[in-house]
Amino acid sequence: MPAHNAARYLGATLDSVRGQTFVGWEAVVVDDGSTDGTAALAEEGMEDARFRLVRQPPGGLARARNRGLAEARGGCIAFLDADDMWRPDYLARMLAALKAAPDAPAAACGWQYVDSEGRPLPQRVVISSEAARRLGETIAWQNPLIPSGLVVRREAASTCGEFDPALSPTADWDYVWRLTQLGALAWVAEALVLYRTHPDSMSANIERMERDRERLLHKHLGPLAGTPEAWPPAARRSLAYTRFNAAIELFSSGAEETGQAKLRDAAGLWPPLANEPAIYYEIACAHQPKGYRGTVERLDLRRAEQALRAVLAGDAFARADQRTAQGLASLTLAQLARQAGRRPLAARFALRAARQGTPSQRRAALMALALASPAPSTT
């Protein structure tokens, strides 16, 4: 557990470890040069001999994790950030998953957002079992895991090596990328981790995250010489997703013009981006704060429609098939309206998709229309 100036959150995090139904653990808290009383708070819990406190000069998150790796003595390594929390059955469920998959180098699970006070928010991130099986293929452009939801076998941790301090914001992504090269991960398709979101989190810096993701791609895919057309498809798609994620965060922060430029770059690098339904969903929900995205809470359907219209009216998806793009946008709005219980609005968007979309989208639109229609009355 790396901890730097985490006194505000550390108590709840330590309690979540102390409350595990699996009791055969040790917890190594690495105080990374804190100045706010983090170490003193950690020491208060040291009456439990399973806790150990290690102090070091400030060196950053990756180096603190590496110190924890060096100090840990268990047969499995579980990572936990100092502001996150585990559900009580986290360790028991993760170890059971590893037992059921003896060839898996690690186990991973989904997570739920909580606010700065630890109150659960509606958004959960739980990928499907199929997506988990394909993680080795898709890790180049998306990482759906967090360190606090990862338990690694000791042998795999030794083979994988340390976290890369040069990639501090994305060092965990780099670590998972290397893990997937050792074999498929065991997957628990539930949100067993409570992931705290707050304005001072490392991932809040859009420009820094984008630069660091580029360094990550160069590390694994090598230097990208020549024009993008000459790059390997994985490299183009990976960089496109980097630009797209920056666009979503820019849209969220109100920087619409810069976000449109990033989206245009993304679609130029990887034109099939415009054919992926999830892209339209993320654009529509970009105005929602983290912890709410994709849920009905704080969902402004009018704003979602405006966001998609602005993208389609611009030149970001100019190279895309416009019927496909229009149909996907309308189907996305129909889905969101149905989630929100706005059946007439869902029906309107579904009819629009049926008129504008491709033949396959018309079938999906008719299904959406049927789901949006009120149930027949009974007597």
C-alpha positions as CSV (number, residue, x, y, z in Angstrom):
1,M,0.0,0.0,0.0
2,P,1.8,3.1,-1.2
3,A,0.8,6.2,0.8
4,H,1.9,9.8,0.2
5,N,0.0,12.5,2.2
6,A,-3.0,10.2,2.5
7,A,-4.0,10.8,6.1
8,R,-7.4,12.0,5.1
9,Y,-8.3,8.6,3.5
10,L,-5.9,6.1,5.0
11,G,-8.0,5.1,8.1
12,A,-10.9,3.9,6.0
13,T,-8.5,2.0,3.7
14,L,-6.8,0.2,6.6
15,D,-10.2,-0.6,8.0
16,S,-11.1,-2.3,4.7
17,V,-8.1,-4.5,5.0
18,R,-8.7,-5.3,8.7
19,G,-12.3,-6.3,7.9
20,Q,-11.4,-9.0,5.3
21,T,-13.0,-12.3,5.7
22,F,-9.8,-13.9,4.7
23,V,-7.4,-13.3,7.6
24,G,-4.1,-14.7,6.5
25,W,-2.6,-11.5,5.1
26,E,0.1,-9.1,5.8
27,A,-0.2,-5.4,4.9
28,V,2.9,-3.4,4.0
29,V,2.2,0.3,4.2
30,V,4.9,2.3,2.4
31,D,5.0,5.9,3.5
32,D,6.5,7.8,0.6
33,G,7.8,10.9,2.3
34,S,4.5,12.1,3.7
35,T,4.3,15.4,5.6
36,D,0.7,15.3,6.8
37,G,0.8,12.6,9.5
38,T,0.2,9.6,7.2
39,A,2.9,7.6,9.0
40,A,1.6,8.5,12.5
41,L,-1.9,7.3,11.4
42,A,-0.5,4.1,10.0
43,E,1.4,3.5,13.2
44,E,-1.8,3.6,15.2
45,G,-3.0,0.5,13.5
46,M,0.3,-1.4,14.1
47,E,-1.1,-3.1,17.2
48,D,-2.2,-5.7,14.6
49,A,1.0,-7.5,13.9
50,R,-0.2,-8.2,10.3
51,F,0.5,-4.5,9.5
52,R,4.0,-3.2,8.8
53,L,5.1,0.3,8.1
54,V,8.0,1.1,5.9
55,R,9.3,4.7,5.4
56,Q,11.3,6.1,2.5
57,P,12.1,9.5,1.1
58,P,9.5,10.7,-1.5
59,G,10.1,8.9,-4.8
60,G,6.7,8.7,-6.4
61,L,4.0,6.1,-6.7
62,A,5.9,3.5,-8.8
63,R,8.9,3.5,-6.5
64,A,6.7,3.2,-3.5
65,R,4.9,0.2,-5.1
66,N,8.3,-1.3,-5.9
67,R,9.4,-1.0,-2.2
68,G,6.2,-2.8,-1.2
69,L,7.0,-5.6,-3.7
70,A,10.5,-5.9,-2.2
71,E,9.1,-6.1,1.4
72,A,6.2,-8.4,0.8
73,R,6.5,-12.0,1.9
74,G,3.3,-13.6,0.8
75,G,2.7,-16.1,-1.9
76,C,0.4,-13.6,-3.6
77,I,0.7,-9.8,-3.9
78,A,-2.4,-7.6,-3.6
79,F,-2.1,-3.9,-4.4
80,L,-4.2,-1.3,-2.7
81,D,-3.9,2.5,-3.1
82,A,-4.2,4.5,0.1
83,D,-7.5,6.1,-0.9
84,D,-9.3,3.0,-2.2
85,M,-11.1,0.3,-0.2
86,W,-11.8,-3.4,-0.5
87,R,-15.2,-5.0,0.1
88,P,-14.9,-7.5,3.0
89,D,-14.8,-10.6,0.7
90,Y,-12.3,-9.2,-1.7
91,L,-9.3,-11.3,-0.8
92,A,-11.3,-14.5,-0.4
93,R,-13.0,-14.1,-3.8
94,M,-9.7,-13.2,-5.6
95,L,-7.8,-16.1,-4.1
96,A,-10.6,-18.4,-5.0
97,A,-10.4,-17.2,-8.6
98,L,-6.7,-17.9,-8.7
99,K,-7.3,-21.4,-7.2
100,A,-9.8,-22.1,-9.9
101,A,-7.4,-20.9,-12.6
102,P,-4.0,-22.4,-11.7
103,D,-2.3,-21.1,-14.9
104,A,-3.5,-17.5,-14.4
105,P,-0.6,-15.2,-13.4
106,A,-3.1,-12.9,-11.6
107,A,-6.7,-12.3,-10.7
108,A,-8.6,-9.0,-11.4
109,C,-12.1,-7.7,-10.7
110,G,-14.3,-4.7,-11.3
111,W,-14.7,-1.6,-9.2
112,Q,-17.2,1.0,-8.1
113,Y,-16.6,4.7,-7.7
114,V,-17.0,6.4,-4.4
115,D,-16.8,10.2,-3.7
116,S,-14.1,11.9,-1.6
117,E,-16.0,11.1,1.5
118,G,-16.3,7.4,0.6
119,R,-20.0,7.5,-0.3
120,P,-20.8,5.0,-3.1
121,L,-21.5,6.5,-6.5
122,P,-23.7,4.8,-9.1
123,Q,-21.0,4.1,-11.7
124,R,-19.4,0.7,-11.8
125,V,-16.7,-0.6,-14.1
126,V,-17.1,-4.4,-14.7
127,I,-16.1,-5.8,-18.0
128,S,-17.6,-9.0,-19.4
129,S,-15.8,-12.3,-19.1
130,E,-15.3,-12.3,-22.9
131,A,-13.6,-8.9,-22.7
132,A,-11.5,-10.2,-19.8
133,R,-10.4,-13.2,-22.0
134,R,-9.4,-10.8,-24.8
135,L,-7.5,-8.5,-22.5
136,G,-4.1,-9.6,-23.9
137,E,-5.3,-8.4,-27.4
138,T,-6.9,-5.1,-26.3
139,I,-4.5,-4.0,-23.5
140,A,-2.6,-1.9,-26.1
141,W,-5.4,0.6,-26.4
142,Q,-7.5,0.2,-23.2
143,N,-6.9,-0.8,-19.6
144,P,-10.1,-1.6,-17.7
145,L,-8.2,-2.6,-14.5
146,I,-7.0,-0.7,-11.5
147,P,-4.1,-1.7,-9.2
148,S,-6.5,-2.0,-6.2
149,G,-8.4,-4.7,-8.1
150,L,-5.3,-6.9,-8.9
151,V,-3.9,-9.9,-7.0
152,V,-0.7,-11.3,-8.6
153,R,1.0,-14.6,-7.9
154,R,4.5,-14.3,-6.4
155,E,6.1,-16.1,-9.3
156,A,4.3,-13.9,-11.9
157,A,5.3,-10.8,-9.9
158,S,9.0,-11.9,-10.0
159,T,8.8,-12.5,-13.7
160,C,6.9,-9.3,-14.5
161,G,9.4,-7.2,-12.6
162,E,9.0,-3.7,-11.1
163,F,6.7,-0.8,-11.9
164,D,8.4,1.7,-14.2
165,P,9.0,5.0,-12.4
166,A,9.4,6.7,-15.8
167,L,5.7,6.0,-16.5
168,S,4.3,7.2,-13.2
169,P,0.7,7.9,-14.2
170,T,0.5,4.8,-16.4
171,A,3.0,2.5,-14.6
172,D,0.1,0.3,-13.5
173,W,-1.1,0.0,-17.2
174,D,2.5,-1.0,-18.2
175,Y,2.5,-3.6,-15.4
176,V,-0.8,-5.1,-16.5
177,W,0.4,-5.1,-20.1
178,R,3.4,-7.2,-19.0
179,L,1.2,-9.4,-16.9
180,T,-1.0,-10.3,-19.8
181,Q,2.0,-11.6,-21.7
182,L,2.3,-14.3,-19.1
183,G,-1.1,-15.7,-19.7
184,A,-4.8,-14.9,-19.3
185,L,-5.9,-13.4,-16.0
186,A,-8.5,-14.9,-13.8
187,W,-11.6,-12.6,-13.7
188,V,-14.2,-11.9,-11.0
189,A,-17.0,-10.1,-12.8
190,E,-18.1,-8.0,-9.8
191,A,-17.2,-4.6,-8.3
192,L,-15.2,-5.7,-5.3
193,V,-13.2,-2.5,-5.0
194,L,-14.3,1.0,-4.0
195,Y,-12.4,3.4,-6.1
196,R,-12.2,7.0,-4.7
197,T,-12.5,9.9,-7.2
198,H,-11.5,13.4,-6.2
199,P,-10.2,16.5,-8.0
200,D,-6.5,16.0,-6.9
201,S,-6.2,12.5,-8.2
202,M,-3.3,11.8,-10.6
203,S,-5.6,10.9,-13.5
204,A,-7.2,14.4,-13.4
205,N,-4.3,16.0,-15.4
206,I,-5.4,15.5,-19.0
207,E,-2.2,16.7,-20.7
208,R,0.1,14.7,-18.4
209,M,-2.0,11.5,-18.9
210,E,-1.9,11.9,-22.7
211,R,1.9,12.4,-22.8
212,D,2.4,9.4,-20.4
213,R,0.2,7.2,-22.5
214,E,2.3,8.0,-25.5
215,R,5.5,7.1,-23.7
216,L,3.8,3.8,-22.7
217,L,3.0,3.0,-26.3
218,H,6.5,3.8,-27.5
219,K,7.9,1.5,-24.8
220,H,5.8,-1.5,-25.9
221,L,5.3,-0.8,-29.6
222,G,8.6,0.9,-30.4
223,P,9.3,4.2,-32.1
224,L,6.7,5.2,-34.7
225,A,8.5,6.3,-37.8
226,G,7.0,7.7,-41.0
227,T,3.4,8.6,-41.5
228,P,0.6,7.0,-39.5
229,E,-0.5,5.0,-42.5
230,A,2.8,3.0,-42.3
231,W,2.4,2.2,-38.6
232,P,1.2,-1.2,-37.4
233,P,-2.6,-1.2,-36.9
234,A,-2.2,-1.8,-33.1
235,A,-0.1,1.4,-32.9
236,R,-2.6,3.5,-34.8
237,R,-5.5,2.2,-32.8
238,S,-3.7,2.7,-29.5
239,L,-2.7,6.3,-30.3
240,A,-6.3,6.9,-31.6
241,Y,-7.7,5.8,-28.2
242,T,-5.2,8.1,-26.4
243,R,-6.5,11.0,-28.4
244,F,-10.1,9.9,-27.9
245,N,-9.8,9.6,-24.1
246,A,-8.2,13.1,-24.0
247,A,-11.1,14.4,-26.1
248,I,-13.7,12.9,-23.7
249,E,-12.0,14.6,-20.7
250,L,-11.8,17.9,-22.6
251,F,-15.5,17.7,-23.4
252,S,-16.1,17.0,-19.7
253,S,-14.1,20.1,-18.7
254,G,-16.0,22.3,-21.2
255,A,-13.1,22.6,-23.7
256,E,-15.3,21.7,-26.7
257,E,-13.1,23.1,-29.5
258,T,-9.9,21.4,-28.3
259,G,-11.9,18.2,-27.7
260,Q,-13.2,18.2,-31.2
261,A,-9.6,18.6,-32.5
262,K,-8.5,15.6,-30.4
263,L,-11.5,13.6,-31.7
264,R,-10.6,14.5,-35.3
265,D,-7.0,13.3,-34.7
266,A,-8.3,10.1,-33.2
267,A,-10.6,9.3,-36.1
268,G,-7.8,10.2,-38.6
269,L,-5.5,7.7,-37.0
270,W,-8.1,5.0,-36.8
271,P,-11.2,5.5,-39.0
272,P,-13.0,2.4,-37.7
273,L,-13.3,4.3,-34.4
274,A,-16.4,5.9,-35.9
275,N,-18.1,2.5,-36.2
276,E,-17.8,1.6,-32.5
277,P,-21.0,2.0,-30.5
278,A,-19.1,2.6,-27.3
279,I,-17.6,5.8,-28.7
280,Y,-21.0,7.5,-29.1
281,Y,-22.0,6.4,-25.6
282,E,-18.9,7.9,-24.1
283,I,-19.4,11.2,-26.0
284,A,-23.0,11.4,-24.9
285,C,-22.1,10.8,-21.3
286,A,-18.9,13.0,-21.2
287,H,-20.8,15.8,-19.4
288,Q,-21.5,13.5,-16.5
289,P,-18.9,13.6,-13.7
290,K,-16.8,10.5,-13.0
291,G,-18.8,8.2,-10.8
292,Y,-22.0,8.9,-12.8
293,R,-21.1,8.3,-16.4
294,G,-23.3,5.9,-18.2
295,T,-25.9,6.0,-15.4
296,V,-29.2,7.9,-15.3
297,E,-28.1,10.1,-12.4
298,R,-27.0,13.5,-13.5
299,L,-27.8,12.6,-17.1
300,D,-29.0,15.5,-19.2
301,L,-30.4,13.9,-22.4
302,R,-30.7,17.3,-24.2
303,R,-27.0,17.9,-23.5
304,A,-26.1,14.4,-24.6
305,E,-28.0,14.9,-27.9
306,Q,-26.3,18.3,-28.4
307,A,-22.9,16.7,-27.9
308,L,-23.5,14.0,-30.5
309,R,-25.0,16.5,-32.9
310,A,-21.9,18.7,-32.6
311,V,-19.6,15.8,-33.3
312,L,-21.6,14.7,-36.3
313,A,-21.9,18.2,-37.6
314,G,-18.1,18.7,-37.4
315,D,-15.4,17.1,-39.5
316,A,-14.1,14.5,-36.9
317,F,-16.0,11.7,-38.5
318,A,-16.0,13.1,-42.1
319,R,-14.4,9.9,-43.4
320,A,-16.9,7.6,-41.7
321,D,-20.1,6.3,-43.4
322,Q,-22.6,8.9,-42.3
323,R,-25.5,6.5,-42.2
324,T,-23.6,4.3,-39.7
325,A,-22.6,7.3,-37.6
326,Q,-26.1,8.8,-37.6
327,G,-27.6,5.5,-36.7
328,L,-25.2,4.8,-33.9
329,A,-25.8,8.2,-32.4
330,S,-29.6,7.8,-32.5
331,L,-29.4,4.3,-31.0
332,T,-27.2,5.6,-28.2
333,L,-29.7,8.2,-27.4
334,A,-32.5,5.7,-27.5
335,Q,-30.7,3.5,-25.1
336,L,-30.0,6.3,-22.6
337,A,-33.5,7.6,-22.8
338,R,-34.9,4.1,-22.1
339,Q,-32.5,3.8,-19.1
340,A,-33.8,7.1,-17.8
341,G,-37.4,5.9,-18.1
342,R,-38.2,8.4,-20.9
343,R,-40.1,6.0,-23.1
344,P,-41.6,8.5,-25.6
345,L,-38.2,10.1,-26.1
346,A,-36.6,6.7,-26.5
347,A,-39.1,5.8,-29.1
348,R,-38.4,9.0,-31.0
349,F,-34.7,8.3,-31.1
350,A,-35.3,4.7,-32.1
351,L,-37.5,5.9,-35.0
352,R,-34.8,8.3,-36.1
353,A,-32.2,5.4,-36.0
354,A,-34.6,3.3,-38.2
355,R,-34.9,6.1,-40.7
356,Q,-31.2,7.2,-40.8
357,G,-29.3,4.0,-40.0
358,T,-28.0,1.0,-41.9
359,P,-30.2,-2.1,-42.4
360,S,-28.6,-3.8,-39.4
361,Q,-29.2,-0.7,-37.3
362,R,-32.8,-0.7,-38.4
363,R,-33.3,-4.1,-36.8
364,A,-31.7,-2.8,-33.6
365,A,-33.8,0.3,-33.8
366,L,-37.0,-1.7,-34.1
367,M,-36.0,-3.7,-31.1
368,A,-35.3,-0.5,-29.2
369,L,-38.7,0.9,-30.3
370,A,-40.4,-2.3,-29.0
371,L,-38.7,-1.9,-25.7
372,A,-39.6,1.7,-25.5
373,S,-43.3,1.2,-26.3
374,P,-45.6,1.1,-23.3
375,A,-46.9,-2.3,-22.2
376,P,-50.5,-3.0,-23.3
377,S,-53.1,-2.4,-20.7
378,T,-54.9,-5.3,-19.2
379,T,-58.4,-5.6,-17.8
